């Protein structure tokens, strides 16, 4: 136990250090806001006397400038300083402020990306009219003219009638056939926001899984504060797969992860994907992803998706093979291997990891064995497909 605690302390950031870093980042953002408020009279003077704006428009432009500067400070802090991980922190006030900060930073990042995209479109139109038209509209006038044109398009009654009619036809055709089965699958999707997913289980309550808990902590650290890891050329984990016999604590560890993780949580059982018709499960996956993205946008840009007993999906996919019996594809020393995974029996559920088994898989997965066609033919076939 002492050795495990020592290893954990040496490889992971302490909770106190993360809480102190979060407090300092919050203090830095507040100082930047105070500085911008102090120079706001100068900004108002600029808009009032140099741009000849009215008093109301000058005040509105000054407030917008202060808000944009505050958002820019959040983005700079997020870019230059790795965001602290508050996984397992017991301070509820600090967790709430961390959620607000992450949500604000994600919102401003989205706003700046939209602004850059719109600016690029306006700039392209502006240079096009300068080169090919005789009009001499300024860049701002070009953007305002495009906005008026878009507004006139959306005020057209014919456009809205056509869109509404097509949407209703699409929904009616889908719901007549897929509606009942799709509704039963979607109803199994549950979303929990921070504070709601209190399962009554914490990571300290999970006993006898020291290596699994350490691995979960490492992955969580990369999820929450892995900006520096990505800048160094690494790639964050996109998911965890808990594999083990029944009763080993897989679901309990997932509940502990949901309780300690300061982010929204979406859960669905593996049986929710097992639908009668092929294709409905894909629609349910899209509903699941849509709900996760919606909660991520609301709570700072990240969300956990937990699929319980996903082996039910694997068993269903295996059953689609029709229960056919595989024939031996390779033999060595009188031992036959069946199927693509080198099973010892025709049903494919008994595998023995041995040097001969590994050599068999390497031979099966070799590029020349996997694809007997030349490279140019495979490329043309992929383009056609």
KEKE-3310 file (N, C-alpha, C; in steps of 0.2 Angstrom, whole numbers, plus 5000, padded with zeros to 4 digits):
npx = (5004:5010:5019:5011:5004:5015:5019:5008:5008:5019:5017:5005:4996:4994:4978:4978:4987:4981:4969:4975:4980:4969:4963:4972:4972:4958:4960:4969:4961:4951:4959:4963:4950:4947:4957:4953:4941:4946:4952:4941:4934:4943:4941:4928:4928:4935:4926:4916:4921:4930:4925:4912:4900:4884:4879:4872:4876:4890:4892:4887:4896:4907:4905:4903:4917:4924:4918:4923:4936:4938:4934:4944:4955:4952:4953:4967:4973:4969:4976:4990:4992:4991:4975:4969:4966:4952:4948:4939:4939:4934:4929:4915:4911:4922:4922:4910:4914:4924:4917:4909:4920:4926:4915:4913:4925:4924:4913:4917:4928:4921:4913:4923:4928:4917:4917:4929:4927:4916:4922:4931:4923:4917:4928:4932:4921:4922:4935:4932:4922:4929:4938:4931:4919:4911:4907:4911:4911:4915:4924:4916:4903:4901:4899:4888:4879:4878:4872:4860:4855:4854:4845:4833:4831:4827:4816:4807:4791:4788:4800:4800:4788:4790:4801:4795:4785:4793:4800:4790:4785:4796:4797:4785:4785:4796:4792:4781:4785:4797:4795:4789:4799:4811:4808:4808:4821:4828:4823:4830:4841:4850:4854:4864:4868:4882:4882:4870:4873:4876:4881:4883:4895:4912:4929:4938:4930:4931:4939:4953:4957:4969:4978:4969:4962:4973:4976:4964:4964:4975:4971:4960:4967:4973:4962:4956:4966:4975:4982:4995:5001:4995:5001:5014:5014:5007:4992:4976:4967:4953:4943:4938:4939:4932:4936:4932:4928:4911:4906:4919:4920:4917:4906:4905:4917:4915:4904:4910:4919:4910:4904:4915:4920:4920:4910:4896:4886:4882:4872:4869:4862:4869:4860:4851:4855:4852:4842:4827:4828:4841:4850:4842:4849:4860:4854:4850:4863:4867:4857:4862:4875:4871:4865:4875:4884:4876:4875:4889:4891:4884:4890:4904:4911:4915:4910:4905:4902:4894:4893:4884:4887:4892:4895:4884:4880:4891:4889:4877:4881:4890:4880:4874:4882:4876:4878:4888:4899:4917:4930:4946:4960:4973:4987:4998:5010:5000:4989:4974:4968:4954:4943:4944:4951:4959:4954:4952:4942:4928:4917:4922:4924:4935:4951:4968:4982:4997:5014:5013:5000:5001:5010:5002:4991:4999:5003:4990:4987:4996:5001:5002:4994:4982:4978:4978:4979:4987:4994:4989:4978:4970:4968:4961:4950:4945:4942:4931:4922)
npy = (4994:5006:5008:5009:5021:5030:5029:5034:5047:5052:5052:5059:5074:5083:5086:5098:5106:5107:5114:5126:5131:5133:5143:5153:5156:5160:5172:5179:5181:5190:5201:5205:5209:5220:5229:5231:5238:5249:5256:5258:5271:5278:5270:5273:5286:5286:5279:5289:5301:5299:5290:5296:5291:5290:5294:5282:5272:5272:5269:5256:5250:5251:5243:5230:5229:5228:5215:5207:5208:5202:5189:5186:5186:5175:5165:5166:5163:5149:5144:5147:5142:5126:5119:5116:5100:5095:5083:5073:5082:5089:5102:5110:5123:5127:5118:5122:5135:5131:5124:5135:5143:5135:5133:5146:5149:5140:5144:5157:5153:5147:5158:5166:5159:5158:5172:5174:5166:5172:5184:5181:5177:5189:5196:5190:5192:5206:5209:5203:5211:5223:5219:5215:5223:5239:5245:5254:5250:5250:5238:5236:5241:5231:5220:5223:5225:5211:5205:5211:5206:5192:5193:5197:5186:5176:5181:5178:5171:5160:5152:5148:5141:5130:5124:5120:5111:5101:5096:5091:5081:5072:5069:5063:5051:5044:5042:5034:5021:5019:5025:5019:5009:5016:5026:5018:5014:5026:5031:5025:5032:5042:5057:5066:5080:5090:5087:5080:5067:5059:5045:5040:5033:5034:5036:5032:5023:5011:4996:4986:4987:4993:4996:4998:5009:5018:5019:5025:5037:5043:5044:5053:5064:5067:5070:5081:5091:5091:5099:5103:5091:5087:5098:5093:5083:5072:5062:5062:5050:5043:5035:5023:5006:4994:4978:4963:4949:4945:4954:4960:4974:4983:4991:4998:5005:5014:5021:5028:5036:5044:5051:5058:5065:5081:5085:5084:5069:5055:5041:5024:5008:4993:4985:4994:4997:4986:4983:4979:4981:4983:4998:5006:5006:5014:5026:5028:5029:5042:5050:5048:5054:5067:5071:5071:5081:5092:5093:5095:5107:5115:5114:5117:5111:5097:5080:5064:5048:5034:5017:5004:4986:4983:4972:4966:4971:4967:4953:4952:4957:4946:4936:4939:4933:4921:4910:4901:4888:4888:4884:4876:4887:4887:4877:4870:4859:4850:4857:4865:4881:4891:4902:4921:4925:4915:4904:4889:4880:4876:4885:4897:4902:4899:4903:4901:4909:4908:4905:4900:4904:4918:4919:4915:4925:4936:4932:4932:4945:4952:4964:4960:4948:4953:4962:4958:4965:4977:4993:5004:5000:4997:5010:5016:5009:5012:5025:5024:5017)
npz = (5000:5004:4994:4983:4986:4986:4972:4966:4971:4965:4952:4949:4949:4963:4973:4980:4973:4961:4964:4969:4958:4950:4957:4956:4942:4941:4948:4940:4929:4934:4938:4925:4920:4928:4925:4911:4913:4919:4909:4901:4900:4891:4879:4877:4874:4862:4853:4854:4849:4839:4830:4829:4835:4842:4859:4865:4856:4857:4871:4871:4861:4869:4880:4873:4869:4881:4885:4874:4876:4888:4885:4876:4885:4893:4883:4880:4892:4893:4882:4885:4898:4906:4909:4925:4933:4941:4946:4957:4967:4982:4985:4983:4979:4972:4961:4955:4950:4942:4932:4927:4922:4912:4903:4899:4893:4882:4875:4871:4863:4853:4848:4843:4833:4824:4821:4815:4804:4797:4795:4785:4774:4771:4768:4756:4748:4747:4741:4729:4723:4722:4713:4701:4700:4699:4710:4725:4739:4756:4768:4779:4775:4765:4772:4779:4769:4764:4775:4775:4763:4767:4777:4769:4762:4771:4775:4766:4762:4754:4754:4768:4768:4759:4765:4778:4773:4767:4778:4786:4778:4778:4792:4794:4786:4792:4805:4804:4801:4808:4820:4833:4837:4837:4847:4858:4859:4860:4872:4882:4884:4895:4902:4913:4922:4929:4947:4947:4943:4955:4961:4973:4975:4976:4970:4980:4986:4979:4980:4979:4966:4961:4950:4940:4944:4945:4931:4927:4933:4927:4913:4915:4919:4907:4900:4906:4907:4896:4887:4886:4884:4871:4863:4864:4855:4858:4860:4866:4876:4869:4875:4887:4890:4900:4904:4910:4921:4927:4942:4945:4947:4937:4933:4945:4946:4935:4939:4950:4943:4936:4947:4952:4941:4934:4925:4912:4910:4900:4898:4893:4891:4884:4877:4872:4859:4852:4840:4830:4816:4805:4805:4813:4825:4822:4820:4834:4839:4834:4840:4853:4852:4848:4860:4869:4863:4865:4879:4881:4875:4884:4896:4895:4885:4885:4888:4895:4889:4894:4891:4896:4898:4885:4878:4874:4861:4854:4854:4847:4834:4831:4830:4818:4809:4806:4812:4806:4803:4805:4794:4796:4793:4794:4798:4810:4817:4818:4824:4822:4817:4818:4809:4808:4819:4824:4832:4843:4841:4831:4833:4837:4850:4858:4862:4862:4867:4860:4854:4841:4838:4838:4827:4817:4817:4813:4801:4794:4795:4787:4775:4762:4762:4767:4756:4741:4729:4718:4723:4717:4711:4722:4727:4717:4718:4731:4728:4719:4726)
capx = (5000:5014:5023:5006:5003:5021:5019:5002:5009:5024:5015:4999:4996:4990:4972:4979:4990:4976:4965:4978:4981:4963:4962:4976:4969:4953:4962:4972:4956:4948:4963:4962:4944:4948:4961:4949:4936:4949:4953:4935:4933:4947:4938:4921:4930:4937:4920:4912:4924:4934:4920:4906:4895:4880:4881:4870:4880:4896:4892:4886:4902:4912:4903:4905:4924:4926:4917:4927:4943:4937:4934:4951:4959:4951:4956:4974:4975:4968:4981:4996:4993:4987:4970:4970:4961:4949:4945:4939:4940:4928:4926:4909:4912:4928:4920:4905:4917:4928:4912:4908:4926:4926:4909:4914:4930:4922:4908:4921:4931:4916:4911:4929:4929:4912:4918:4934:4924:4912:4926:4934:4918:4916:4934:4932:4916:4924:4940:4928:4918:4934:4942:4926:4913:4913:4905:4917:4909:4920:4923:4910:4897:4900:4896:4881:4875:4877:4868:4853:4853:4852:4838:4828:4830:4824:4809:4802:4786:4789:4805:4798:4782:4793:4805:4790:4782:4797:4801:4784:4784:4801:4796:4779:4788:4800:4788:4776:4788:4803:4794:4789:4805:4816:4807:4810:4828:4830:4821:4835:4847:4849:4859:4865:4872:4886:4878:4865:4876:4878:4879:4884:4901:4918:4934:4941:4927:4933:4944:4956:4958:4974:4981:4964:4961:4978:4975:4958:4967:4980:4967:4956:4972:4974:4956:4955:4972:4980:4984:5002:5002:4994:5006:5021:5014:5003:4985:4972:4963:4946:4938:4940:4935:4932:4935:4933:4922:4906:4908:4925:4919:4918:4901:4906:4922:4912:4900:4914:4921:4905:4903:4921:4922:4916:4907:4890:4887:4876:4873:4864:4864:4871:4854:4848:4857:4850:4835:4825:4830:4847:4850:4839:4854:4864:4850:4851:4870:4867:4854:4867:4880:4868:4863:4882:4886:4872:4877:4895:4891:4881:4895:4911:4915:4916:4905:4907:4897:4895:4889:4885:4887:4892:4896:4877:4881:4896:4886:4872:4885:4892:4875:4873:4885:4872:4881:4891:4905:4923:4935:4953:4963:4980:4988:5005:5011:4993:4984:4971:4965:4947:4941:4949:4954:4963:4951:4954:4936:4924:4912:4926:4924:4940:4957:4974:4988:5003:5018:5010:4994:5003:5012:4996:4988:5003:5002:4984:4986:5001:4998:5001:4989:4976:4976:4982:4979:4992:4992:4985:4971:4966:4967:4956:4943:4942:4939:4925:4917)
capy = (5000:5012:5009:5012:5028:5034:5030:5039:5054:5055:5053:5063:5081:5083:5090:5104:5110:5109:5119:5132:5134:5135:5149:5159:5157:5164:5179:5182:5184:5195:5207:5208:5212:5226:5233:5234:5242:5256:5260:5259:5278:5279:5267:5276:5293:5284:5278:5295:5307:5298:5287:5300:5287:5293:5292:5276:5267:5272:5265:5249:5248:5250:5237:5225:5229:5225:5208:5203:5208:5197:5182:5185:5184:5168:5160:5166:5159:5142:5142:5147:5139:5120:5120:5111:5095:5095:5077:5071:5088:5089:5108:5111:5130:5127:5114:5126:5140:5128:5123:5141:5145:5130:5135:5153:5148:5136:5149:5162:5150:5146:5164:5169:5155:5160:5178:5173:5163:5177:5189:5178:5177:5196:5199:5187:5196:5213:5209:5201:5217:5228:5217:5214:5227:5246:5248:5255:5249:5248:5232:5236:5241:5225:5215:5225:5223:5204:5204:5213:5201:5186:5194:5197:5179:5173:5184:5176:5166:5154:5148:5145:5136:5124:5120:5117:5106:5095:5094:5087:5075:5068:5067:5058:5045:5041:5040:5029:5015:5018:5029:5016:5006:5021:5029:5014:5014:5033:5032:5022:5037:5046:5062:5069:5086:5090:5087:5075:5060:5057:5038:5037:5029:5038:5032:5029:5017:5006:4992:4980:4988:4999:4997:5001:5016:5022:5020:5029:5044:5045:5046:5058:5070:5069:5073:5088:5096:5088:5104:5103:5084:5088:5102:5090:5078:5066:5061:5060:5044:5045:5031:5018:4999:4990:4971:4958:4944:4948:4955:4963:4981:4988:4996:5002:5010:5019:5026:5032:5040:5049:5055:5063:5069:5088:5086:5080:5061:5052:5033:5020:5001:4990:4982:4999:4997:4980:4984:4973:4982:4986:5005:5010:5007:5019:5032:5029:5032:5049:5053:5048:5059:5074:5073:5072:5087:5097:5094:5098:5114:5119:5113:5118:5108:5090:5076:5057:5044:5027:5012:4998:4980:4984:4966:4964:4973:4962:4946:4953:4957:4940:4932:4941:4929:4915:4904:4896:4884:4890:4879:4877:4890:4886:4871:4869:4854:4846:4861:4869:4887:4892:4909:4926:4926:4909:4900:4882:4876:4879:4890:4903:4905:4896:4905:4900:4913:4904:4908:4898:4908:4924:4919:4914:4931:4940:4930:4934:4953:4955:4968:4956:4943:4957:4965:4955:4969:4982:4999:5009:4997:4998:5017:5018:5005:5016:5031:5022:5015)
capz = (5000:5004:4987:4978:4987:4983:4965:4964:4973:4961:4945:4947:4952:4970:4972:4983:4968:4956:4967:4970:4951:4948:4961:4953:4936:4942:4951:4935:4924:4937:4937:4918:4919:4932:4920:4906:4916:4921:4903:4897:4898:4885:4874:4875:4871:4855:4849:4854:4846:4833:4826:4828:4837:4847:4866:4866:4852:4860:4877:4869:4859:4875:4884:4869:4869:4887:4885:4870:4879:4894:4882:4874:4891:4894:4878:4881:4898:4891:4878:4888:4905:4906:4914:4931:4933:4948:4947:4964:4972:4987:4986:4978:4976:4967:4956:4951:4947:4936:4926:4924:4918:4906:4899:4896:4888:4876:4872:4868:4857:4847:4845:4839:4827:4820:4819:4810:4797:4794:4792:4779:4769:4770:4764:4749:4744:4746:4736:4722:4721:4721:4706:4696:4700:4699:4717:4730:4746:4761:4770:4784:4771:4762:4777:4781:4763:4764:4781:4773:4758:4770:4780:4764:4760:4777:4776:4760:4764:4750:4757:4774:4767:4756:4771:4782:4770:4766:4784:4788:4774:4780:4799:4794:4783:4796:4811:4802:4801:4813:4826:4839:4839:4838:4853:4864:4860:4862:4879:4887:4884:4901:4903:4920:4923:4936:4953:4946:4943:4961:4962:4980:4975:4975:4968:4986:4988:4974:4983:4976:4959:4962:4944:4936:4947:4943:4924:4926:4935:4921:4907:4917:4919:4900:4897:4909:4907:4892:4881:4885:4881:4864:4860:4863:4850:4860:4858:4872:4875:4867:4878:4891:4889:4906:4902:4916:4923:4931:4949:4946:4949:4931:4934:4951:4944:4930:4943:4954:4938:4935:4953:4953:4935:4934:4918:4911:4909:4897:4899:4889:4891:4877:4874:4868:4852:4849:4837:4826:4810:4804:4803:4819:4830:4819:4822:4841:4841:4832:4845:4859:4851:4849:4867:4872:4861:4868:4886:4881:4874:4890:4902:4894:4879:4886:4891:4896:4887:4897:4888:4900:4895:4877:4874:4871:4854:4850:4853:4842:4828:4830:4828:4811:4804:4804:4816:4802:4806:4801:4792:4797:4788:4794:4803:4812:4822:4819:4828:4818:4819:4814:4809:4807:4826:4826:4838:4843:4840:4825:4835:4838:4856:4862:4859:4866:4865:4860:4848:4834:4837:4836:4821:4813:4816:4810:4793:4792:4795:4783:4770:4755:4763:4767:4750:4735:4723:4718:4727:4713:4710:4728:4728:4712:4720:4736:4726:4716:4732)
cpx = (5004:5017:5018:5005:5009:5021:5014:5004:5015:5022:5009:4999:4991:4983:4973:4982:4985:4971:4968:4979:4975:4961:4966:4974:4963:4954:4965:4966:4952:4952:4963:4956:4944:4952:4957:4944:4939:4950:4947:4933:4937:4943:4931:4923:4932:4931:4916:4915:4927:4929:4913:4900:4891:4882:4879:4874:4887:4897:4891:4892:4907:4911:4905:4913:4926:4924:4921:4934:4943:4937:4941:4956:4958:4954:4964:4977:4974:4973:4988:4997:4988:4981:4970:4964:4958:4945:4945:4940:4933:4925:4921:4909:4917:4926:4915:4909:4921:4923:4911:4914:4927:4921:4910:4920:4928:4917:4912:4925:4927:4914:4917:4930:4923:4914:4924:4931:4920:4916:4930:4930:4917:4922:4934:4927:4919:4930:4937:4925:4924:4938:4937:4920:4916:4911:4911:4915:4915:4919:4917:4903:4896:4897:4889:4876:4873:4872:4860:4850:4850:4845:4832:4826:4826:4817:4804:4798:4787:4794:4803:4792:4786:4798:4801:4787:4786:4799:4796:4783:4790:4800:4790:4781:4792:4796:4783:4779:4793:4801:4794:4795:4810:4814:4809:4817:4831:4828:4826:4841:4846:4855:4859:4870:4876:4881:4872:4867:4879:4876:4880:4891:4907:4923:4938:4937:4928:4939:4947:4958:4963:4977:4975:4962:4967:4978:4969:4961:4971:4976:4963:4961:4973:4968:4955:4960:4977:4982:4991:5004:5001:4999:5013:5020:5010:4996:4982:4969:4956:4941:4942:4936:4937:4931:4936:4927:4917:4908:4915:4925:4919:4913:4902:4912:4919:4908:4904:4917:4916:4904:4909:4922:4917:4914:4900:4892:4881:4877:4867:4866:4865:4865:4850:4850:4854:4843:4833:4827:4837:4847:4847:4845:4859:4861:4851:4858:4870:4863:4858:4872:4877:4867:4870:4885:4882:4874:4884:4895:4888:4886:4902:4915:4917:4911:4907:4901:4898:4890:4890:4883:4887:4893:4889:4877:4885:4893:4880:4875:4887:4887:4873:4876:4881:4874:4884:4897:4911:4927:4942:4956:4971:4982:4996:5006:5004:4988:4981:4968:4959:4946:4946:4953:4958:4960:4953:4948:4932:4919:4915:4926:4930:4947:4962:4980:4994:5008:5015:5004:4996:5006:5007:4992:4992:5003:4996:4983:4992:4998:4997:4996:4982:4974:4980:4982:4984:4989:4988:4978:4967:4964:4961:4949:4940:4939:4932:4920:4915)
cpy = (5006:5013:5011:5019:5032:5035:5035:5046:5057:5056:5057:5069:5080:5087:5097:5109:5112:5114:5126:5135:5136:5142:5155:5161:5162:5172:5183:5185:5190:5202:5210:5211:5219:5231:5236:5238:5249:5260:5260:5266:5280:5276:5270:5283:5292:5283:5285:5300:5306:5294:5290:5296:5291:5290:5284:5270:5267:5268:5257:5246:5247:5244:5230:5224:5226:5217:5204:5203:5202:5190:5181:5183:5177:5163:5160:5162:5151:5140:5142:5143:5132:5121:5114:5106:5095:5088:5074:5076:5088:5096:5110:5118:5130:5123:5118:5131:5137:5127:5130:5144:5141:5132:5141:5153:5145:5140:5154:5159:5149:5153:5167:5165:5157:5167:5178:5170:5168:5182:5187:5178:5184:5198:5196:5191:5203:5213:5207:5207:5222:5226:5217:5219:5234:5249:5249:5255:5247:5241:5231:5236:5235:5220:5217:5224:5215:5202:5206:5208:5194:5187:5194:5190:5175:5176:5182:5170:5160:5150:5144:5139:5129:5120:5117:5111:5100:5092:5089:5081:5070:5065:5061:5051:5041:5038:5035:5022:5014:5021:5025:5013:5011:5025:5025:5014:5021:5034:5029:5027:5041:5051:5065:5075:5086:5091:5082:5068:5058:5050:5036:5033:5034:5033:5029:5023:5011:5002:4987:4981:4994:5001:5000:5008:5020:5024:5025:5036:5047:5048:5052:5065:5072:5072:5080:5093:5093:5093:5103:5096:5084:5092:5098:5084:5072:5067:5059:5054:5047:5040:5026:5011:4995:4983:4967:4954:4948:4949:4958:4970:4985:4993:5001:5007:5016:5024:5030:5037:5046:5053:5060:5067:5076:5089:5082:5073:5059:5044:5030:5013:4998:4987:4988:5000:4991:4981:4979:4974:4985:4993:5009:5011:5013:5026:5034:5032:5039:5053:5054:5054:5066:5076:5075:5079:5093:5098:5097:5105:5118:5119:5114:5114:5100:5086:5068:5053:5037:5022:5006:4991:4980:4977:4963:4966:4969:4955:4947:4953:4950:4935:4933:4936:4922:4909:4899:4894:4886:4884:4881:4881:4890:4881:4871:4864:4850:4850:4866:4876:4889:4900:4914:4927:4920:4905:4893:4877:4880:4885:4896:4906:4903:4898:4904:4904:4909:4907:4906:4902:4915:4925:4918:4921:4936:4939:4932:4941:4956:4958:4964:4951:4947:4959:4962:4959:4974:4988:5003:5007:4998:5005:5019:5015:5009:5022:5030:5021:5022)
cpz = (5000:4997:4982:4979:4985:4976:4963:4965:4968:4954:4943:4951:4958:4969:4975:4977:4963:4958:4968:4963:4948:4951:4958:4946:4936:4944:4945:4930:4927:4937:4930:4917:4922:4928:4914:4908:4917:4914:4898:4895:4891:4879:4872:4872:4863:4851:4849:4849:4839:4828:4825:4830:4842:4854:4867:4863:4855:4867:4875:4866:4864:4879:4880:4869:4875:4887:4880:4873:4885:4891:4879:4879:4893:4889:4878:4887:4897:4887:4881:4894:4904:4911:4919:4931:4940:4949:4954:4969:4976:4988:4981:4975:4971:4960:4951:4947:4941:4931:4923:4919:4911:4901:4896:4891:4882:4872:4868:4862:4851:4844:4841:4833:4822:4817:4814:4803:4794:4791:4786:4773:4767:4766:4757:4745:4742:4741:4729:4719:4719:4714:4700:4695:4701:4706:4721:4737:4750:4764:4775:4780:4767:4766:4779:4775:4763:4770:4779:4768:4761:4774:4775:4762:4765:4778:4771:4763:4760:4752:4763:4773:4764:4761:4776:4779:4769:4773:4787:4785:4777:4787:4798:4791:4788:4802:4810:4803:4807:4820:4833:4842:4841:4845:4859:4865:4863:4870:4884:4887:4890:4901:4910:4919:4929:4942:4953:4946:4949:4963:4969:4980:4972:4973:4974:4988:4984:4977:4978:4969:4958:4955:4939:4938:4945:4935:4923:4928:4929:4915:4909:4917:4912:4897:4899:4907:4902:4886:4880:4882:4873:4860:4859:4858:4852:4858:4864:4870:4873:4871:4883:4890:4896:4904:4908:4917:4927:4939:4950:4948:4943:4932:4940:4949:4939:4934:4947:4949:4937:4941:4953:4947:4935:4927:4917:4909:4906:4897:4895:4890:4884:4873:4870:4861:4848:4846:4832:4819:4810:4802:4809:4824:4828:4821:4829:4843:4839:4837:4851:4858:4851:4856:4870:4870:4864:4875:4886:4880:4880:4895:4900:4889:4880:4889:4890:4893:4890:4894:4892:4897:4887:4874:4871:4863:4851:4849:4847:4835:4826:4827:4821:4806:4802:4808:4812:4805:4802:4800:4794:4791:4788:4799:4804:4817:4823:4823:4823:4821:4814:4814:4808:4814:4828:4832:4837:4841:4834:4827:4837:4844:4861:4859:4864:4863:4866:4854:4841:4833:4835:4829:4815:4811:4812:4802:4790:4791:4791:4777:4763:4756:4764:4761:4745:4729:4724:4721:4723:4711:4716:4729:4723:4715:4726:4734:4723:4721:4735)
residu = (UNK:UNK:UNK:UNK:UNK:UNK:UNK:UNK:UNK:UNK:UNK:UNK:UNK:UNK:UNK:UNK:UNK:UNK:UNK:UNK:UNK:UNK:UNK:UNK:UNK:UNK:UNK:UNK:UNK:UNK:UNK:UNK:UNK:UNK:UNK:UNK:UNK:UNK:UNK:UNK:UNK:UNK:UNK:UNK:UNK:UNK:UNK:UNK:UNK:UNK:UNK:UNK:UNK:UNK:UNK:UNK:UNK:UNK:UNK:UNK:UNK:UNK:UNK:UNK:UNK:UNK:UNK:UNK:UNK:UNK:UNK:UNK:UNK:UNK:UNK:UNK:UNK:UNK:UNK:UNK:UNK:UNK:UNK:UNK:UNK:UNK:UNK:UNK:UNK:UNK:UNK:UNK:UNK:UNK:UNK:UNK:UNK:UNK:UNK:UNK:UNK:UNK:UNK:UNK:UNK:UNK:UNK:UNK:UNK:UNK:UNK:UNK:UNK:UNK:UNK:UNK:UNK:UNK:UNK:UNK:UNK:UNK:UNK:UNK:UNK:UNK:UNK:UNK:UNK:UNK:UNK:UNK:UNK:UNK:UNK:UNK:UNK:UNK:UNK:UNK:UNK:UNK:UNK:UNK:UNK:UNK:UNK:UNK:UNK:UNK:UNK:UNK:UNK:UNK:UNK:UNK:UNK:UNK:UNK:UNK:UNK:UNK:UNK:UNK:UNK:UNK:UNK:UNK:UNK:UNK:UNK:UNK:UNK:UNK:UNK:UNK:UNK:UNK:UNK:UNK:UNK:UNK:UNK:UNK:UNK:UNK:UNK:UNK:UNK:UNK:UNK:UNK:UNK:UNK:UNK:UNK:UNK:UNK:UNK:UNK:UNK:UNK:UNK:UNK:UNK:UNK:UNK:UNK:UNK:UNK:UNK:UNK:UNK:UNK:UNK:UNK:UNK:UNK:UNK:UNK:UNK:UNK:UNK:UNK:UNK:UNK:UNK:UNK:UNK:UNK:UNK:UNK:UNK:UNK:UNK:UNK:UNK:UNK:UNK:UNK:UNK:UNK:UNK:UNK:UNK:UNK:UNK:UNK:UNK:UNK:UNK:UNK:UNK:UNK:UNK:UNK:UNK:UNK:UNK:UNK:UNK:UNK:UNK:UNK:UNK:UNK:UNK:UNK:UNK:UNK:UNK:UNK:UNK:UNK:UNK:UNK:UNK:UNK:UNK:UNK:UNK:UNK:UNK:UNK:UNK:UNK:UNK:UNK:UNK:UNK:UNK:UNK:UNK:UNK:UNK:UNK:UNK:UNK:UNK:UNK:UNK:UNK:UNK:UNK:UNK:UNK:UNK:UNK:UNK:UNK:UNK:UNK:UNK:UNK:UNK:UNK:UNK:UNK:UNK:UNK:UNK:UNK:UNK:UNK:UNK:UNK:UNK:UNK:UNK:UNK:UNK:UNK:UNK:UNK:UNK:UNK:UNK:UNK:UNK:UNK:UNK:UNK:UNK:UNK:UNK:UNK:UNK:UNK:UNK:UNK:UNK:UNK:UNK:UNK:UNK:UNK:UNK:UNK:UNK:UNK:UNK:UNK:UNK:UNK:UNK:UNK:UNK:UNK:UNK:UNK:UNK:UNK:UNK:UNK:UNK:UNK:UNK:UNK:UNK:UNK:UNK:UNK:UNK:UNK:UNK)
# end
